[in-house]
């Protein structure tokens, strides 16, 4: 069978680190308050010369280097972001130009924190059907540009960054490597729980992020547990066979609750929310790259990726590395 086989990963973070203590000087909060409720200790914030596009390009270069693949071999770039450099053209085309692999398909996907899962599913479909041979799947965000820095309930939660993974279409056996199963969902009825109050065709402005945290938390725990079960059933794999879960890094409490619902120990969950905060579409590939580079994730292992974000959108994907 033809599968989308993982070849390499990379990531990029802004230069500036903002600690909880620094935020506490700006808004009515404290390091203890943030840690207890979210598990976050710091986040990265992009400077004036750092954009979603520059971070995405750096992550893509790192992923290609890790894969040992030249940029010229890439004929598909799918970039997940809610914070593009421009309304158009797609930031993916800017990454393509920077890499010098013009001519293939390149486009953005907007599914907020679930964006990387949507981007991966799209690339996987195109690779398996022969529309592409080698894909860069990227999640990149500069969420700091959407934050209301006077709203302590939201500004402490988010950070900037980018992660990328390279996939290639290869013929493999049933127990071989590659993306095995993916499930995606959306429910637009819950828009008011997590959204940005601006846009080109409404206010003509970028807008600021607005969120009702408790309601989002409740939906996230239920939806993520259900979609993970769906993927396990589709793949005919028991939960205990999963080597690692790489989740969207929204909140440590959500990660813990999801692991409990699946009956999995928290030490099987890759956690980077403490140092990256919530980087939206970038969080899954950032977390994957961290565990890939420190040796936790290894070839032959089963890895579950999962995320939920504004929309609501949510999804999960199982791959054998």
N, C-alpha and C positions, 0 to 999 in steps of 0.2 A: 504494500500500500504506500501511497505518497503521503508524507507528513511534513509539517513545518518543524524542522529540527533546530534547536537552540545551538548557536555557534559561539556567542560571546556577549558580554555585558559591559556597560560603562556608566559612569555618572559624573555629574558636575554640580558644584555648590558655589554660591557667591562667596566673596572674600570675607564679608562682615558677619560676625556672630553676635547675636543679641541675646543676652542672658535674661532670665526672669527678673533678676535684681535691677537690670537696666530698665525693663518695662515698668517695674514698680515705681520708678522715679517719674514716670510719665502719666500713668493711670492708677486709680485706687485699687491696687492688687498687691500680692506678695508672692515671693518664691514658694512659700509653704502652700498658699491657696492654690496656685497653679499646679504644683507637683501632686498634691492630694487628689485633685479632680481630674487631671489629665495625664500625669506622668511626664509632662514636658519640663525640661530644664533649660533649653535654649532653642534657638531657631536661626536660620541664615536669612539675611535680607539683602536683596540685590542693590547694587550701587547704580549710579546714573548711567554708567557705561555697560551695565549688565542687563540683558533682556532675556525674554523667553527664548528668542532665536539664538543668542550667543551661548546660553547655557545648553540648549538642545544640541547645538553643533559640537560643543566640547564633549558632551556625553556620547554623541554619535561617534566622534573620532576615537574616544576611549574604547567603545564597544567594538569598533572595527579592528582596532589594534589587538584587543583581547581575542577576537575571532581569527586574527591572521588573514583578514580579507581586505582586499583593496576596495576603495570607494567606488571604483569603476564597475565593480561587480554588482552593485546595488541597483535594482531596477524598480524598487518600490519603497517609498517613505511614507509612513502613516504616523502623524504626530498628534497626540492627544493633549489638548490645552483648553483652558477657559480664559487664558490671558494672552492672546496672540499679540505679536508685535504690531500688527495692523488689522483693521477690519478686513481688508484684503490687500495683497494676495495672501494665500495661506502661508503661515510661518514655515511649513514643511518645504515649500519651494525655496525659501531663503536658505534653509539648511542644505538643500540639494545643491544650490548654487555655490555655497561655501565649500562643500565637499568636492565639487566638480564632477558630479555624476548626473548631469542634465540629460533629459530625454525619457527617463522612466516616469512612472506615476508618482506624484507627491501631493498629499492633501492633509488637511487637519480634520480631527474628529472632536466634537464637543459633547462630552458626557460628564463633565466636571470630574469629581473624584473617581468615578468609574471609567473615566476616559481611556486609561491604558488597557483595561479589559476589552472595551469596545474596539480600540485600535488593534489589539492583538487578534481578536476574532475576525476583523476585517482582513487583516494581512494573512491570517491562516487560511481563510476561504480563497483568497486570490492565489496563494502559493499552491494549495492543493488542487486547484482547478487549472493550473498552468498559465494564469495571467501574469505571474511573476516568478522569478527564480530565487531572488535574494532580497530580503526585506529588512529595513531598519524600522523598528517599532519604538517610538519615543514618547515619554511623558515629560512635559516641561511646563513650569509655572513660575510666574512672578506675582504670587497672590498678594504680596505686600502692597501692590498698587491698587487693590480692590478693598483694602481694609479701612475701616473707620478707627483711627488710632485713639479715639476718645471712648470707644466702646470696649470696656474691659472684658465683656463676655465673649467677644470674637477676636480681638486683636492679639490676644495671648496664644491663640490656637494654631496660627498658620505660619508657614515659612516658604521660602523659595528654593528651587532646585530643579534638576533634570536627571532622568535616567533613561537608558536606551538598551535595547536587546536586539541582536541580529539573529534572524531565522532564515534558513534555506530549505527549499523543497528537495526532499530526498526520499528514495524508495527504501522502506524499512520493513522489518517483520512486525507482527502484531505486538510483541513484547519489546519492540525497539524504542528508540528515543523519539521525542517530538510531542506536539500538542495532541492530547488524547481526547479531551472532551471540554466543551465550553457551554455555559448557559448565561444568557443576558436577559434582564428585565427592566421595565420602566413603569412608573405610575405618576402621571402628571397631575393627579388630584392633590398632591402634597407640595405643590410649588411654594406655597406661602411659608413653609417651615424652613426652607433654605434657598435663598435666591440673592441676586444682585439687583438693586433698585434702579437700574439704568440700562441703556442699550441704544444702538443707532436708530432703530425705527420707532422708539417710544420717547425717550427723553433727549436723545442726541448726545448723551454723556456716557462715560464709562460706568458710573454708579458705584455704590458701596455694598459690601456683603452684609446680609441680614440673616439671622438664624435664631430659631427657637430650639435651644440645645437639648432640653429634656425630651421633647417629642422626637427629635432626630435620633437620639440615643436609643429610644424604645424601638423605633422602626428598624434601626440598623441591626440590633441584636437578633431580632426575629428574621428579617429578610436575609441576612448573611448566613445564618444557620440553615435556613431552608434552601438557599441556592447551593450551598456546599453539599448538602444531602442530594440535591438533584444531580449534580455533577458526579458524585460518587456512584449513584445508581446508574447513570448513563454509561459510566466507564466500567461498571461492575467491579468496583474496588472498595474494600472495607476501609472505614476511617482509620483503623489501626495500621494500615499499610502506608499511609502518608508519612513521608520522612520530614517534610517541612510545610508549614503554612506561611505564605508571604502575603500578609493582609495590607489593605489600605491603612495607613498610620494616622487615624483620626484621633484616637483617644485610647490610652492603655486600658481603661476600664471596659471599653467595647471589645478589645482584643481578648481580655480575660474572660468576659462573659461568653463570647463566641466559642472559645476553646472549651469552656465548661459544657455548653450545649452539645458539642460534638463528642464530649467525653475524652478530649485530648489534653495532655499536659501542656502547660504554658511554655515549657522549655522546647516544644516543637514549633513554637510560633516565633518568627523573626520579628524582633522589635527594634525599631529605630526612632519611634516617635519621641523618645526622650531627648535626642539631639537634633532631629530634623523638624519636629513638630508636624503639622498636617501640611503636606506639600501637594495636596489635591492629586491631579493625574500623575504627578511625578513620584508619588510615595511608594507605589508597588515596585517599579523598576529600581528606585533608589535602595529600597530595602533588599531586593533580590541581589543587587550588585554588592552590597555590603556583606551579605552572607556568602556569596560566590567567591569574593576576593579573600575573605578570611578562612575559607576552607570548610565552612559548615555545609554548604550545598556542594555536592559532588556528582560526577557523572554516574548515571544509572539510577539516581534517586527520583522518587515521585514528589513533585512539588505542586502545591495548590496555591494559586493566586486568587485573591478575592478583594472586592471593593464595593462600596456604596457611596453615592453622592447625590447632589442636588438634582432635582427632577421630579421625583426620585428616580435614580438609575442605580442598578446594582448587577453584579455578575461574578462569575468564578470560572477559572480555567485550570485544568489539570494537565501537567506536562511531565514527561520523563526526561530528565536532563541527560 
